[in-house]
Amino acid sequence: MIAGYQAKSAWADPAFEPLASETLKSGEKVDLAIVGGGILGLSSALHAARRGLSVRVLDAAQVGDRASGLNGGQVIPGLKYDPDWLLQHFGEKRGEAVVRFSSSLADVVFDLIAREKLAVPHQRTGWIQAAHSEAAVRSAEERAKQWKTRGVSAKFLSAAEVARLTGAHGYLGGWLDPRGGAIQPLAYTRELARLAIDAGSLIAENTQVASVKRESGAWVLETADGKSVNAKGVIIATNAYADGLIPGLARTLLPLHSFQIATAPLSNDLLSTILPQGQVVSDSRRIVIYFRKGPDGRMLLGGRGSMAEPTEPKAWAHLEHALKRLYPALAGVPIEKRWYGRVALTFDHLPHVHEPEPGLLVAAGCQGRGVGLMSGLGPRLVDYFVTKDPELVPFPLTPIRPIPFHAFRNVGIGAAIAWYRLVDMLER
């Protein structure tokens, strides 16, 4: 992260108290070591500790410094694909398990906040997927229909209804999923860490894991500063920050930067015309735009950005243009905060779960749904680690298969983003 821009995240709060992290002591022995202190790693740590396991979490930065604390805070149930597609792709039994799991993800987040009385600003007023083209309108109608047959009060929206609910210009329709909502993601990530610590997990921040290897029937994790921890099992929860720890893992992922902006606090008159019922929105574009109201009456908008590390405000110019296109009345409102985080996509747009060796679990690929997905997946990985029952993991355990020509990903992704932006602009 670029320090000057990370500090401008809309979620940063100087009132946050430091976590009770505990420095790693070399030679520690635990039941479960977790690499990565984001939502996946922390939800795993919390569940494992409450199952009575000894847990050590190792994070290369500070909790919340990366995508888990820098995302848009949208809690979206489901996956990229519709239920019928999932049933066809995975088969009836596995497909039904995937659909049930994905349907529950928003419940996992909001139920946890309520049950544990977490200090996390949140609201559950629904998620709107706004359609930018006639083809996307037809897809939205079909998606709403499929979820309605499964008991969800989903609603297809006309262009007029999208305009009324969002205040945004230019959408041709969409659908509303009432299960979705919004959280303050940094607060949520830090509260997960607090719960995990209270349950008995040990968290070491600023601790880079340099290697993971099997020795004498146990896993040994060596850190960059020469310390080590021995564990019966390991969960790799680094997602887009996959490096050389697991051979081939990084080459299965397409790392992207998700950029966000936040306006200055808006007047009450402006606020009353924008998302008056408080839903969160992401649209149907290939290069997705997503937006919501944020803290202090700000408007937040995000989308894919440059593959290069940003060094100046113009790296966010495409988002400012999108904001003005959707909300012309905000053209004169200053942009006060700009930030970004690294996210990971998979080639098939599905989450991937791997077990390269017994006792070594890896999960990656959030596809823009990381808050709910990783909150729900962490406990499932722990249950599998304890029981060895693969039915407890909603997604099949698959081999690590690097994407062909992955070395050229930056050139290819950059070209694809430029092309898709053009298509999105021309398509109606």
C-alpha positions as CSV (number, residue, x, y, z in Angstrom):
1,M,0.0,0.0,0.0
2,I,1.0,3.6,-0.6
3,A,1.1,5.0,2.9
4,G,-0.4,8.4,2.0
5,Y,-3.4,6.9,0.3
6,Q,-4.1,4.1,2.8
7,A,-4.4,6.8,5.4
8,K,-7.3,8.3,3.4
9,S,-9.5,5.3,3.6
10,A,-13.0,6.2,4.6
11,W,-12.9,3.5,7.2
12,A,-9.8,4.6,9.2
13,D,-10.7,5.6,12.7
14,P,-8.1,7.0,15.2
15,A,-10.4,5.9,18.0
16,F,-9.7,2.2,17.3
17,E,-7.8,0.7,20.2
18,P,-4.7,-1.4,19.4
19,L,-5.3,-5.1,19.2
20,A,-3.9,-7.4,21.9
21,S,-1.6,-9.0,19.4
22,E,1.2,-11.2,20.8
23,T,4.7,-11.5,19.2
24,L,5.6,-14.9,18.0
25,K,8.0,-16.8,20.2
26,S,10.3,-19.1,18.2
27,G,9.5,-22.8,18.6
28,E,5.8,-22.4,19.5
29,K,3.6,-25.5,19.0
30,V,-0.1,-25.1,18.1
31,D,-2.9,-27.2,16.6
32,L,-3.5,-24.8,13.8
33,A,-1.4,-22.1,12.2
34,I,-3.2,-19.5,10.0
35,V,-1.3,-17.4,7.5
36,G,-3.2,-14.2,6.9
37,G,-5.2,-12.0,9.4
38,G,-8.0,-11.0,7.1
39,I,-11.7,-12.1,7.3
40,L,-10.9,-15.6,6.2
41,G,-8.0,-16.1,8.6
42,L,-9.8,-14.5,11.6
43,S,-13.1,-16.3,11.1
44,S,-11.1,-19.5,10.9
45,A,-9.2,-18.6,14.1
46,L,-12.3,-17.7,16.0
47,H,-14.1,-21.0,15.1
48,A,-11.0,-23.1,15.8
49,A,-10.4,-21.5,19.2
50,R,-14.0,-22.1,20.2
51,R,-13.6,-25.7,19.2
52,G,-10.8,-26.0,21.7
53,L,-7.8,-25.8,19.3
54,S,-4.7,-23.8,20.0
55,V,-4.3,-21.2,17.2
56,R,-1.6,-18.9,16.0
57,V,-2.4,-16.3,13.3
58,L,0.5,-14.7,11.4
59,D,-0.1,-11.6,9.4
60,A,2.6,-9.8,7.3
61,A,1.0,-6.4,8.0
62,Q,-1.5,-5.2,10.6
63,V,-5.0,-6.6,10.9
64,G,-7.2,-4.7,8.5
65,D,-4.4,-3.1,6.6
66,R,-5.3,-5.0,3.4
67,A,-8.4,-5.9,1.4
68,S,-10.4,-7.1,4.4
69,G,-10.3,-3.6,6.0
70,L,-10.2,-1.6,2.8
71,N,-13.1,-3.1,0.8
72,G,-16.4,-1.4,0.1
73,G,-18.2,-3.1,3.0
74,Q,-20.9,-4.5,0.8
75,V,-22.4,-7.8,2.1
76,I,-23.7,-9.6,-0.9
77,P,-25.3,-13.1,-0.7
78,G,-24.9,-15.6,-3.4
79,L,-22.1,-16.1,-5.9
80,K,-21.5,-14.6,-9.4
81,Y,-23.6,-17.4,-10.9
82,D,-27.3,-18.1,-10.5
83,P,-28.6,-21.1,-8.6
84,D,-29.6,-23.1,-11.7
85,W,-26.1,-22.7,-13.2
86,L,-24.5,-23.9,-10.0
87,L,-26.7,-27.0,-9.9
88,Q,-25.8,-27.7,-13.5
89,H,-22.1,-27.1,-13.0
90,F,-21.5,-29.0,-9.8
91,G,-24.2,-31.6,-10.1
92,E,-27.4,-31.8,-8.0
93,K,-25.9,-32.8,-4.6
94,R,-22.8,-30.6,-4.6
95,G,-24.6,-27.8,-6.4
96,E,-27.4,-27.7,-3.8
97,A,-24.7,-27.5,-1.0
98,V,-23.1,-24.6,-2.8
99,V,-26.4,-22.8,-3.3
100,R,-27.4,-23.2,0.3
101,F,-24.0,-22.1,1.5
102,S,-23.9,-19.0,-0.7
103,S,-27.5,-18.1,0.2
104,S,-26.5,-18.0,3.9
105,L,-23.5,-15.7,3.6
106,A,-25.2,-12.4,4.5
107,D,-26.9,-14.1,7.4
108,V,-23.5,-15.3,8.7
109,V,-22.2,-11.7,8.9
110,F,-25.3,-9.9,10.3
111,D,-26.1,-12.7,12.7
112,L,-22.5,-12.7,14.1
113,I,-22.7,-8.9,14.6
114,A,-26.0,-9.2,16.4
115,R,-25.1,-12.3,18.5
116,E,-21.7,-11.0,19.6
117,K,-22.8,-7.4,19.9
118,L,-19.9,-6.3,17.7
119,A,-19.0,-2.6,17.5
120,V,-19.6,-2.6,13.8
121,P,-21.7,0.1,12.1
122,H,-24.0,-1.8,9.7
123,Q,-27.4,-1.8,8.0
124,R,-29.3,-4.5,6.3
125,T,-31.5,-2.8,3.7
126,G,-30.7,-4.9,0.7
127,W,-28.4,-5.0,-2.3
128,I,-29.3,-3.8,-5.8
129,Q,-27.6,-5.1,-8.9
130,A,-28.3,-2.4,-11.5
131,A,-28.4,-3.4,-15.2
132,H,-26.6,-1.3,-17.7
133,S,-27.8,-3.0,-20.9
134,E,-30.9,-4.8,-22.2
135,A,-29.2,-8.1,-21.9
136,A,-28.3,-7.4,-18.3
137,V,-32.0,-6.5,-17.6
138,R,-33.1,-9.9,-18.9
139,S,-30.4,-11.5,-16.7
140,A,-31.6,-9.6,-13.6
141,E,-35.2,-10.7,-14.2
142,E,-34.1,-14.3,-14.4
143,R,-31.8,-14.1,-11.4
144,A,-34.6,-12.5,-9.3
145,K,-37.0,-15.3,-10.4
146,Q,-34.6,-18.1,-9.5
147,W,-34.0,-16.7,-6.0
148,K,-37.8,-16.2,-5.5
149,T,-38.4,-19.8,-6.2
150,R,-36.0,-20.5,-3.3
151,G,-38.0,-18.4,-0.9
152,V,-36.1,-15.1,-1.1
153,S,-38.1,-12.0,-1.4
154,A,-36.1,-10.9,-4.4
155,K,-37.6,-8.2,-6.7
156,F,-37.1,-7.4,-10.3
157,L,-36.7,-3.6,-10.8
158,S,-37.7,-1.5,-13.7
159,A,-35.6,1.4,-14.8
160,A,-37.9,3.8,-13.0
161,E,-37.6,1.7,-9.8
162,V,-33.8,1.6,-10.0
163,A,-33.8,5.4,-10.5
164,R,-36.1,5.9,-7.5
165,L,-34.1,3.6,-5.1
166,T,-30.7,4.8,-6.2
167,G,-31.0,8.3,-7.6
168,A,-28.5,7.3,-10.2
169,H,-28.8,8.0,-13.9
170,G,-28.5,5.6,-16.8
171,Y,-29.6,2.2,-15.6
172,L,-32.2,0.2,-17.5
173,G,-33.4,-2.0,-14.7
174,G,-32.0,-4.4,-12.1
175,W,-33.0,-6.5,-9.1
176,L,-33.1,-6.2,-5.4
177,D,-31.9,-8.8,-3.0
178,P,-33.2,-7.9,0.5
179,R,-30.6,-10.2,2.2
180,G,-27.7,-7.9,1.4
181,G,-26.5,-4.8,3.3
182,A,-23.5,-2.8,4.4
183,I,-20.9,-2.9,7.2
184,Q,-17.9,-0.9,8.2
185,P,-15.3,-3.4,7.0
186,L,-12.3,-2.3,9.0
187,A,-14.4,-2.3,12.2
188,Y,-15.7,-5.8,11.3
189,T,-12.2,-7.2,10.7
190,R,-10.8,-5.8,13.9
191,E,-13.8,-7.1,15.9
192,L,-13.3,-10.5,14.4
193,A,-9.7,-10.3,15.6
194,R,-10.8,-9.2,19.1
195,L,-13.2,-12.2,19.3
196,A,-10.6,-14.6,18.1
197,I,-8.2,-13.3,20.7
198,D,-10.8,-13.5,23.5
199,A,-11.4,-17.1,22.4
200,G,-7.7,-17.9,22.9
201,S,-6.1,-17.3,19.5
202,L,-2.7,-15.7,19.4
203,I,-2.2,-13.1,16.6
204,A,1.2,-11.9,15.5
205,E,1.1,-8.7,13.3
206,N,3.9,-7.6,11.1
207,T,5.2,-11.2,10.8
208,Q,6.0,-12.3,7.3
209,V,5.9,-16.1,6.8
210,A,8.8,-17.1,4.5
211,S,8.2,-20.8,4.2
212,V,5.8,-23.6,5.0
213,K,7.2,-27.2,5.0
214,R,6.4,-30.6,6.4
215,E,8.9,-32.0,8.9
216,S,8.6,-35.1,11.0
217,G,4.8,-35.3,10.7
218,A,4.2,-31.6,11.6
219,W,4.1,-28.4,9.7
220,V,6.9,-25.9,10.3
221,L,6.4,-22.2,9.4
222,E,9.5,-20.1,9.2
223,T,9.2,-16.3,9.4
224,A,11.4,-13.8,7.6
225,D,13.1,-12.8,10.9
226,G,14.1,-16.4,11.6
227,K,11.4,-17.5,14.0
228,S,9.3,-20.7,13.6
229,V,6.1,-22.3,14.7
230,N,5.2,-25.9,14.6
231,A,1.6,-26.8,13.8
232,K,-0.6,-29.9,13.2
233,G,-2.4,-28.1,10.4
234,V,-2.2,-24.9,8.4
235,I,-4.7,-22.6,6.7
236,I,-3.3,-20.3,4.0
237,A,-5.7,-17.3,4.0
238,T,-3.6,-14.8,2.0
239,N,-6.0,-14.6,-1.0
240,A,-4.6,-11.9,-3.4
241,Y,-1.4,-11.7,-1.4
242,A,-0.4,-15.3,-2.4
243,D,3.3,-15.5,-2.8
244,G,5.8,-18.3,-3.0
245,L,4.6,-20.1,0.1
246,I,2.5,-22.6,-1.8
247,P,4.0,-23.6,-5.2
248,G,1.8,-22.6,-8.1
249,L,-0.9,-20.9,-5.9
250,A,-0.2,-17.3,-7.1
251,R,-0.4,-18.5,-10.7
252,T,-4.0,-19.6,-10.2
253,L,-5.1,-16.1,-9.3
254,L,-5.6,-12.9,-11.2
255,P,-4.7,-10.1,-8.7
256,L,-6.5,-6.8,-9.4
257,H,-6.6,-3.5,-7.6
258,S,-10.0,-2.3,-6.4
259,F,-10.0,1.5,-6.1
260,Q,-12.4,3.6,-4.1
261,I,-13.2,7.2,-3.6
262,A,-15.3,9.1,-1.0
263,T,-16.8,12.6,-1.3
264,A,-16.8,15.3,1.3
265,P,-19.9,15.0,3.6
266,L,-23.0,15.8,1.5
267,S,-25.7,18.3,2.4
268,N,-29.0,16.9,3.6
269,D,-30.7,18.0,0.4
270,L,-28.2,15.9,-1.7
271,L,-28.4,13.0,0.7
272,S,-32.1,12.8,0.4
273,T,-31.9,12.1,-3.3
274,I,-29.2,9.4,-3.2
275,L,-30.0,5.8,-2.0
276,P,-32.9,7.1,0.2
277,Q,-33.6,3.6,1.6
278,G,-29.9,2.9,2.2
279,Q,-29.3,-0.1,-0.2
280,V,-25.8,-0.9,-1.6
281,V,-25.4,-1.1,-5.3
282,S,-23.1,-2.9,-7.8
283,D,-23.8,-2.9,-11.4
284,S,-23.7,-5.4,-14.3
285,R,-20.8,-3.9,-16.2
286,R,-17.9,-6.1,-17.0
287,I,-15.7,-3.6,-15.1
288,V,-18.1,-3.4,-12.2
289,I,-18.9,-0.1,-10.5
290,Y,-20.2,-0.3,-6.9
291,F,-21.4,2.4,-4.6
292,R,-23.1,3.2,-1.3
293,K,-23.5,5.8,1.4
294,G,-20.6,5.9,3.8
295,P,-19.6,7.4,7.1
296,D,-20.4,11.1,7.8
297,G,-22.8,11.4,5.0
298,R,-20.2,10.7,2.3
299,M,-20.9,9.0,-1.0
300,L,-18.5,6.1,-1.7
301,L,-17.9,4.6,-5.2
302,G,-15.4,1.9,-6.3
303,G,-14.3,-0.1,-9.2
304,R,-11.3,-1.7,-10.8
305,G,-8.2,0.4,-11.2
306,S,-4.8,0.4,-12.7
307,M,-2.6,-2.7,-12.3
308,A,0.2,-0.3,-11.4
309,E,0.6,1.0,-7.8
310,P,-1.0,4.5,-7.7
311,T,1.2,7.4,-6.9
312,E,-1.1,10.4,-7.5
313,P,-4.8,11.3,-7.4
314,K,-5.3,11.0,-11.2
315,A,-5.2,7.2,-10.8
316,W,-8.7,7.5,-9.4
317,A,-10.0,9.8,-12.2
318,H,-12.0,7.1,-13.8
319,L,-14.1,6.7,-10.7
320,E,-14.6,10.5,-10.4
321,H,-16.0,10.4,-14.0
322,A,-18.3,7.5,-13.1
323,L,-19.6,9.3,-10.1
324,K,-20.4,12.4,-12.1
325,R,-22.1,10.3,-14.8
326,L,-24.3,8.5,-12.3
327,Y,-24.9,11.6,-10.1
328,P,-24.5,14.8,-12.0
329,A,-25.5,16.8,-8.9
330,L,-22.3,15.7,-7.3
331,A,-20.0,17.2,-10.0
332,G,-18.9,20.1,-7.7
333,V,-18.5,18.0,-4.5
334,P,-14.8,17.5,-3.6
335,I,-13.3,14.0,-3.4
336,E,-11.7,13.9,0.0
337,K,-10.5,10.2,0.3
338,R,-8.9,7.9,-2.2
339,W,-7.7,4.4,-1.4
340,Y,-7.3,0.9,-2.9
341,G,-6.8,-2.7,-2.0
342,R,-5.6,-5.8,-3.9
343,V,-8.2,-8.4,-4.7
344,A,-8.0,-11.8,-6.4
345,L,-10.2,-13.3,-9.1
346,T,-10.1,-16.9,-10.3
347,F,-10.3,-17.8,-14.0
348,D,-13.7,-19.5,-13.6
349,H,-15.0,-16.8,-11.2
350,L,-15.6,-19.3,-8.4
351,P,-13.9,-19.6,-5.0
352,H,-11.1,-22.3,-5.0
353,V,-10.3,-24.6,-2.1
354,H,-7.1,-26.7,-2.2
355,E,-5.5,-29.3,0.0
356,P,-2.0,-29.7,-1.6
357,E,-1.0,-32.0,1.3
358,P,-3.0,-33.4,4.2
359,G,-3.4,-30.8,6.9
360,L,-2.5,-27.9,4.5
361,L,-5.6,-26.0,3.4
362,V,-5.8,-23.1,1.0
363,A,-8.8,-20.9,0.0
364,A,-8.8,-18.0,-2.4
365,G,-10.9,-16.1,-4.9
366,C,-13.5,-13.8,-3.5
367,Q,-14.9,-12.4,-6.8
368,G,-16.1,-9.2,-5.0
369,R,-18.1,-11.0,-2.3
370,G,-15.3,-11.5,0.2
371,V,-17.1,-10.1,3.4
372,G,-19.8,-12.8,3.4
373,L,-17.9,-15.5,1.6
374,M,-14.8,-15.6,3.8
375,S,-16.9,-15.2,7.0
376,G,-18.7,-18.3,6.1
377,L,-15.9,-20.3,4.6
378,G,-13.5,-20.0,7.5
379,P,-15.5,-22.2,9.9
380,R,-16.1,-24.8,7.2
381,L,-12.4,-25.2,6.7
382,V,-11.8,-25.6,10.4
383,D,-14.6,-28.2,10.6
384,Y,-13.0,-30.1,7.7
385,F,-9.5,-29.9,9.4
386,V,-11.0,-31.5,12.5
387,T,-13.3,-34.1,11.0
388,K,-11.7,-34.8,7.5
389,D,-15.3,-34.9,6.2
390,P,-15.2,-33.2,2.7
391,E,-18.9,-32.7,2.7
392,L,-18.4,-30.0,5.3
393,V,-16.6,-27.8,2.7
394,P,-19.2,-26.4,0.3
395,F,-16.7,-26.2,-2.7
396,P,-14.9,-29.3,-4.0
397,L,-11.2,-29.7,-3.0
398,T,-9.4,-29.2,-6.3
399,P,-5.8,-29.4,-7.4
400,I,-3.8,-26.2,-7.8
401,R,-3.9,-25.5,-11.6
402,P,-1.9,-22.5,-12.7
403,I,-3.5,-20.3,-15.4
404,P,-1.8,-20.7,-18.8
405,F,0.4,-17.8,-19.7
406,H,0.0,-16.3,-16.2
407,A,3.4,-14.5,-16.6
408,F,1.7,-12.1,-19.1
409,R,-1.3,-11.4,-16.8
410,N,-0.5,-7.7,-16.2
411,V,-0.4,-6.9,-19.9
412,G,-3.5,-9.1,-20.6
413,I,-5.5,-7.8,-17.7
414,G,-4.7,-4.2,-18.5
415,A,-5.8,-4.7,-22.1
416,A,-8.9,-6.5,-21.1
417,I,-9.9,-3.8,-18.6
418,A,-9.5,-1.1,-21.3
419,W,-11.5,-3.1,-23.8
420,Y,-14.3,-4.0,-21.4
421,R,-14.6,-0.3,-20.3
422,L,-15.1,0.6,-23.9
423,V,-17.7,-2.2,-24.4
424,D,-19.5,-1.2,-21.2
425,M,-19.7,2.4,-22.4
426,L,-21.1,1.5,-25.8
427,E,-23.4,-1.3,-24.8
428,R,-27.1,-0.6,-24.2
